[in-house]
């Protein structure tokens, strides 16, 4: 269960950084 939780957190972090990159591209 703990491993699954860590995976969810990693996915969330990846999504955050991905959306941040998209916003940066839109800004340029």
C-alpha positions, 0 to 999 in steps of 0.5 A: 500500500505504501508503494502505491501511495508513493507512485501516486505522489510521483505521478502527481509531481510529474503532472505538476511539472508537465502542466508547468512546462505547458504553461511556459510554452503558452507564455512564449 
